[in-house]
Amino acid sequence: MSKRDYYEILNVNKDATAEELKRAYRTLAKKYHPDLNPDNSEAEQKFKEVNEAYEILSDSQKRAQYDRFGHAGVDPQSGGYGQGFGGFGDIFEDIFDIFGGGFSQNSRRTGPVRGADLRYNLNLDFKESVFGVEKEIQIRRTENCTTCNGSGVKPGSSKETCSNCNGKGEVRYAQQTPFGQFVRVGTCDVCGGTGEMIIDKCEDCQGTGKDLRTKKLKVKIPAGVDNGSIISIKNEGETGERGGPSGDLYIYITVNEDSVFKRRGNDIFLTIPISFAEAVLGAEIEVPTLEGITNHSIPEGTQTGTQFRLKHMGVPNVKGYGRGDLYFTVEVKVPTKLSEKQKELLKAFADETGEYYKENKKGFFGKMKDAFGN
């Protein structure tokens, strides 16, 4: 039975690049891998075809021979090239990569490792977030043991070579595949890849080389922070391994709501009640601001819901670029209890201005009828 075309097997064009070949191969190798298709002889056969096709086409010399002479150019029986499939190592390295493995050249863990980052949640009052504040916080983190200086070894003793991996930090595992037995390398599970063992452990840290401690820090919170703001402090996280740098500390800010001020970005909003007389006659009213009380004039005939703006009296920009504004909205409070004298005065006022409420009501309902065509 004649063999299928290698390009057809991988479903690529004859001018496919090396990257396109590899991408096609990885997709098909995963699709037909025996581990994902147990007891499926058809998938196993396709898996073999895919590997054979990729083994030839991924090698520039073999691919050139195949392009010129076809299967005869790469058939060992015809002398087209070498002896057997010399590229299985690369092929199965790709397959193991798909399933999370891989051939390790040296998995011994001897280099420095950066420490883990830490998170701290900090709650602020509204004005603390506006003007900034210095806070003292406490964090729990791991630090190098002071007794053994982070080595984990009892003072006066030393680490020994791991007997399981002979100091290599890695061990070899045999794996059965449809093509026979292959050996892959993995991290030694006794020493964790360090190649060393601790026989006499430090009594204070039990051989971990770390202590869990509480540390107090003074943190400067800049003016203008808001809910969701994050402040980072370098090297205040967990201590690194084998001389690696410490991680960072991230402070996540939440801000309590204020009973008077409402914040939107860097602007401040509030509502101020005014009397009927102040709205009609105009007045100078007191306006609460972030710094205290200030006076502001409102004109005669101010309607309820009118908004006023005080420039640059809002929240400072957290990056130091200017400041937001303060907006206040007036709400006219209508008196609910009037004496007979007050009622008479208001009626006289209405008569004087020609705005008696019954006439206004008639005019309003007249407009409604016009609007609805009745």
C-alpha positions as CSV (number, residue, x, y, z in Angstrom):
1,M,0.0,0.0,0.0
2,S,1.4,3.4,-1.0
3,K,2.1,6.0,1.6
4,R,0.1,9.2,1.8
5,D,1.8,12.5,1.0
6,Y,3.4,14.0,4.1
7,Y,2.1,17.5,3.3
8,E,-1.4,16.0,3.0
9,I,-1.0,14.2,6.3
10,L,-0.1,17.4,8.1
11,N,-2.7,19.4,6.1
12,V,-0.2,22.1,5.0
13,N,0.9,23.5,1.7
14,K,4.2,22.5,0.2
15,D,5.7,26.0,0.8
16,A,4.7,25.8,4.5
17,T,7.2,27.4,6.9
18,A,8.9,25.6,9.8
19,E,6.6,27.3,12.2
20,E,3.5,26.3,10.3
21,L,4.7,22.7,10.2
22,K,5.3,22.7,13.9
23,R,1.9,24.2,14.6
24,A,0.1,21.7,12.4
25,Y,2.1,18.8,14.0
26,R,1.3,19.8,17.6
27,T,-2.4,20.1,16.8
28,L,-2.6,16.6,15.1
29,A,-0.3,14.9,17.6
30,K,-2.5,16.0,20.5
31,K,-5.6,15.0,18.6
32,Y,-4.4,11.4,17.8
33,H,-2.2,10.8,20.9
34,P,-2.8,7.3,22.3
35,D,-3.3,8.6,25.8
36,L,-6.3,10.6,24.6
37,N,-7.6,7.8,22.3
38,P,-7.2,4.5,24.3
39,D,-7.9,1.3,22.4
40,N,-8.3,3.2,19.1
41,S,-6.1,1.6,16.5
42,E,-7.1,4.1,13.8
43,A,-6.0,7.0,16.0
44,E,-2.7,5.2,16.8
45,Q,-2.0,4.7,13.1
46,K,-2.7,8.3,12.3
47,F,-0.5,9.3,15.2
48,K,2.4,7.3,13.7
49,E,1.8,8.9,10.3
50,V,1.8,12.4,11.8
51,N,5.1,11.8,13.6
52,E,6.7,10.3,10.5
53,A,5.6,13.2,8.3
54,Y,6.8,15.8,10.8
55,E,10.1,14.0,11.3
56,I,10.8,14.2,7.6
57,L,9.5,17.7,6.8
58,S,11.0,19.4,9.9
59,D,14.5,18.4,8.8
60,S,15.6,20.7,5.9
61,Q,17.8,18.1,4.2
62,K,15.2,15.3,4.5
63,R,12.5,17.6,3.3
64,A,14.6,18.6,0.2
65,Q,15.1,14.9,-0.5
66,Y,11.4,14.2,-0.2
67,D,10.4,17.2,-2.4
68,R,12.8,15.9,-5.1
69,F,12.4,12.1,-5.0
70,G,9.2,11.6,-2.9
71,H,9.1,8.7,-0.4
72,A,11.9,6.9,-2.2
73,G,14.2,9.8,-1.3
74,V,13.7,9.3,2.4
75,D,13.2,5.5,2.6
76,P,16.1,3.9,4.5
77,Q,15.8,0.8,2.3
78,S,16.7,2.9,-0.8
79,G,19.6,4.7,0.7
80,G,17.9,8.0,0.5
81,Y,19.2,9.2,3.9
82,G,20.8,7.9,7.2
83,Q,19.7,4.9,9.2
84,G,16.3,5.1,10.7
85,F,14.4,8.0,12.3
86,G,17.1,10.1,14.0
87,G,14.8,12.9,15.0
88,F,12.5,11.1,17.5
89,G,14.0,13.0,20.4
90,D,12.7,16.4,19.1
91,I,9.4,14.8,18.1
92,F,8.6,13.4,21.5
93,E,9.9,16.5,23.2
94,D,7.1,18.4,21.4
95,I,4.6,15.8,22.4
96,F,5.7,15.9,26.1
97,D,5.4,19.7,25.9
98,I,1.8,19.3,24.9
99,F,1.0,17.3,28.0
100,G,3.0,19.5,30.4
101,G,6.2,17.5,30.5
102,G,9.4,18.0,28.5
103,F,13.0,16.8,28.5
104,S,14.9,18.7,31.1
105,Q,18.6,19.4,30.5
106,N,19.1,20.5,34.1
107,S,16.3,21.0,36.5
108,R,18.4,21.5,39.6
109,R,17.1,24.4,41.5
110,T,20.1,26.4,42.7
111,G,19.4,29.9,41.4
112,P,17.8,32.8,43.4
113,V,14.0,33.0,43.5
114,R,12.0,36.1,44.1
115,G,9.7,36.2,47.1
116,A,5.9,36.2,46.9
117,D,4.0,39.5,46.8
118,L,1.7,40.4,49.7
119,R,-1.7,42.2,49.8
120,Y,-3.0,44.4,52.6
121,N,-6.5,45.9,52.7
122,L,-6.6,49.4,54.2
123,N,-9.8,51.3,55.1
124,L,-9.7,55.1,55.2
125,D,-12.1,57.8,56.3
126,F,-13.3,60.1,53.6
127,K,-11.2,63.1,54.5
128,E,-8.1,60.9,55.0
129,S,-8.4,59.8,51.4
130,V,-8.9,63.4,50.3
131,F,-5.9,65.0,52.1
132,G,-3.6,62.0,52.5
133,V,-2.5,60.5,55.8
134,E,0.3,58.5,57.3
135,K,-0.9,55.1,58.6
136,E,0.9,52.5,60.7
137,I,0.1,48.9,59.5
138,Q,1.1,45.5,60.7
139,I,1.8,42.6,58.2
140,R,2.6,39.0,58.7
141,R,5.3,37.6,56.4
142,T,8.0,35.0,56.2
143,E,11.6,36.2,56.8
144,N,14.9,34.3,56.9
145,C,15.4,32.5,60.2
146,T,17.9,34.5,62.3
147,T,19.3,31.3,63.9
148,C,20.4,29.6,60.7
149,N,20.4,32.6,58.4
150,G,17.9,31.0,56.1
151,S,19.8,27.8,55.4
152,G,17.5,25.6,57.4
153,V,20.6,23.7,58.9
154,K,21.3,23.4,62.6
155,P,24.2,25.7,63.5
156,G,27.4,23.7,63.3
157,S,26.1,21.3,60.7
158,S,25.9,21.5,56.9
159,K,23.8,20.2,54.0
160,E,24.6,16.8,52.4
161,T,24.3,15.6,48.9
162,C,20.9,14.1,48.1
163,S,21.2,10.3,48.0
164,N,18.2,10.0,45.7
165,C,19.6,12.0,42.8
166,N,23.3,12.1,43.8
167,G,23.2,15.9,43.9
168,K,21.9,16.4,40.3
169,G,18.5,17.6,41.5
170,E,16.8,15.5,38.8
171,V,15.9,11.8,38.3
172,R,15.1,9.9,35.1
173,Y,11.7,8.3,34.5
174,A,11.0,5.5,32.0
175,Q,7.8,6.0,29.9
176,Q,6.2,3.5,27.5
177,T,5.0,4.8,24.2
178,P,3.8,3.2,21.0
179,F,7.4,3.4,19.7
180,G,9.0,1.7,22.7
181,Q,10.4,3.0,26.0
182,F,11.5,6.6,26.3
183,V,13.2,8.2,29.3
184,R,12.4,11.6,30.5
185,V,13.9,13.7,33.3
186,G,12.0,15.2,36.2
187,T,12.8,17.1,39.4
188,C,13.9,15.0,42.3
189,D,11.0,14.7,44.7
190,V,13.3,14.2,47.7
191,C,15.4,17.3,47.6
192,G,13.0,19.4,45.5
193,G,15.6,19.9,42.8
194,T,18.3,21.4,45.0
195,G,20.5,18.4,45.0
196,E,21.0,18.7,48.8
197,M,19.5,17.3,51.9
198,I,19.3,18.6,55.4
199,I,20.0,15.9,58.0
200,D,20.3,18.2,61.1
201,K,17.5,20.7,60.9
202,C,17.5,24.0,62.6
203,E,15.3,23.7,65.7
204,D,13.8,27.1,65.4
205,C,12.6,26.9,61.8
206,Q,12.4,23.1,61.5
207,G,14.6,23.2,58.4
208,T,12.5,25.6,56.4
209,G,15.0,28.5,56.8
210,K,12.0,30.8,57.3
211,D,10.2,32.4,60.3
212,L,6.7,33.9,60.2
213,R,6.9,37.4,61.8
214,T,4.8,40.5,62.4
215,K,6.3,43.7,61.1
216,K,5.0,47.3,61.6
217,L,5.3,49.7,58.7
218,K,4.5,53.4,58.4
219,V,2.8,54.0,55.1
220,K,2.2,57.5,53.5
221,I,-1.1,57.6,51.7
222,P,-1.1,60.4,49.1
223,A,-3.9,62.9,48.8
224,G,-6.6,62.0,46.4
225,V,-6.7,58.2,46.6
226,D,-10.1,56.6,46.1
227,N,-11.8,53.2,46.3
228,G,-9.7,50.7,44.3
229,S,-6.5,52.7,44.5
230,I,-3.4,50.5,45.0
231,I,-0.2,51.5,46.6
232,S,2.9,49.4,46.1
233,I,5.9,49.2,48.4
234,K,9.0,47.6,47.0
235,N,10.7,44.7,48.8
236,E,8.2,44.5,51.7
237,G,6.7,41.2,50.6
238,E,7.9,37.6,51.4
239,T,11.6,37.0,51.6
240,G,13.2,35.5,48.5
241,E,14.8,32.0,48.2
242,R,18.6,31.5,47.9
243,G,19.4,35.1,47.9
244,G,16.6,36.2,45.6
245,P,14.9,39.6,46.1
246,S,11.9,40.0,48.4
247,G,8.4,40.4,46.8
248,D,6.4,43.6,47.0
249,L,3.6,44.7,49.3
250,Y,0.4,46.0,47.6
251,I,-2.0,48.1,49.7
252,Y,-5.6,48.1,48.4
253,I,-7.6,51.1,49.5
254,T,-11.3,51.3,50.4
255,V,-12.9,54.6,51.5
256,N,-15.8,55.2,53.8
257,E,-18.7,57.2,52.5
258,D,-19.3,60.7,53.8
259,S,-22.6,61.9,55.2
260,V,-22.4,65.2,53.4
261,F,-20.0,65.0,50.4
262,K,-20.4,62.6,47.4
263,R,-17.4,62.1,45.3
264,R,-17.3,61.5,41.5
265,G,-13.7,61.4,40.3
266,N,-12.1,64.4,41.7
267,D,-15.3,66.5,42.0
268,I,-17.4,66.8,45.1
269,F,-21.2,67.1,45.2
270,L,-23.6,68.1,47.9
271,T,-27.1,69.4,48.4
272,I,-27.9,72.5,50.6
273,P,-31.4,73.3,51.8
274,I,-32.5,77.0,51.6
275,S,-35.7,78.7,52.8
276,F,-38.4,80.0,50.5
277,A,-37.5,83.6,51.4
278,E,-33.8,83.0,50.6
279,A,-34.8,81.5,47.2
280,V,-37.1,84.4,46.4
281,L,-35.1,87.3,47.7
282,G,-31.6,85.9,47.2
283,A,-29.2,85.5,50.1
284,E,-25.6,84.8,51.2
285,I,-25.6,81.2,52.4
286,E,-23.1,79.0,54.2
287,V,-21.6,76.2,52.1
288,P,-19.7,73.3,53.6
289,T,-16.4,72.6,51.9
290,L,-13.6,70.1,52.5
291,E,-11.7,72.8,54.4
292,G,-14.6,74.2,56.3
293,I,-17.5,76.6,55.9
294,T,-17.5,79.3,53.2
295,N,-20.1,81.9,52.2
296,H,-21.6,82.1,48.8
297,S,-24.3,84.4,47.3
298,I,-27.3,83.1,45.5
299,P,-29.3,85.4,43.3
300,E,-33.0,86.4,43.7
301,G,-35.5,83.9,42.2
302,T,-33.3,80.9,42.6
303,Q,-35.2,77.8,41.7
304,T,-34.9,74.5,43.6
305,G,-32.5,72.2,41.9
306,T,-30.2,75.0,40.7
307,Q,-26.5,73.9,40.8
308,F,-23.6,76.2,41.7
309,R,-19.9,75.5,41.1
310,L,-16.9,76.4,43.3
311,K,-13.7,75.9,41.3
312,H,-10.7,74.0,42.6
313,M,-12.4,73.1,45.9
314,G,-12.8,69.4,45.2
315,V,-10.3,66.5,45.6
316,P,-6.6,66.9,44.8
317,N,-5.4,64.8,41.9
318,V,-3.6,61.8,43.3
319,K,-0.7,62.5,40.9
320,G,-0.5,66.1,42.0
321,Y,-2.0,67.7,38.8
322,G,-4.5,70.3,40.1
323,R,-7.7,69.7,41.9
324,G,-11.4,69.0,41.2
325,D,-14.4,71.3,41.7
326,L,-17.2,71.4,44.3
327,Y,-20.8,71.5,43.1
328,F,-23.7,72.3,45.4
329,T,-27.4,72.1,44.5
330,V,-29.9,74.1,46.4
331,E,-33.2,72.6,47.5
332,V,-36.0,75.0,48.5
333,K,-37.7,73.9,51.6
334,V,-41.4,74.8,51.6
335,P,-42.8,75.5,55.1
336,T,-45.4,72.9,56.3
337,K,-46.9,74.9,59.1
338,L,-48.0,78.5,58.8
339,S,-49.9,80.7,61.2
340,E,-53.0,82.5,60.0
341,K,-51.1,85.7,59.7
342,Q,-48.4,84.1,57.6
343,K,-51.0,82.6,55.3
344,E,-52.7,86.0,54.9
345,L,-49.4,87.6,54.0
346,L,-48.7,85.0,51.4
347,K,-52.1,85.4,49.9
348,A,-51.5,89.2,49.8
349,F,-48.2,88.6,48.2
350,A,-49.8,86.3,45.5
351,D,-52.4,89.0,44.8
352,E,-49.8,91.7,44.5
353,T,-47.7,89.7,42.0
354,G,-50.7,88.4,40.1
355,E,-49.5,84.8,40.7
356,Y,-52.5,83.6,42.8
357,Y,-52.2,79.9,43.0
358,K,-55.8,79.2,41.7
359,E,-55.1,81.2,38.6
360,N,-51.8,79.4,38.0
361,K,-53.5,76.0,38.5
362,K,-56.1,77.0,35.8
363,G,-53.4,78.0,33.4
364,F,-51.5,74.8,34.0
365,F,-54.5,72.6,33.3
366,G,-55.4,74.7,30.3
367,K,-52.0,73.9,28.9
368,M,-52.5,70.2,29.6
369,K,-55.8,70.2,27.6
370,D,-54.0,71.9,24.7
371,A,-51.3,69.4,24.8
372,F,-53.7,66.4,24.6
373,G,-56.1,68.1,22.2
374,N,-59.1,68.2,24.5
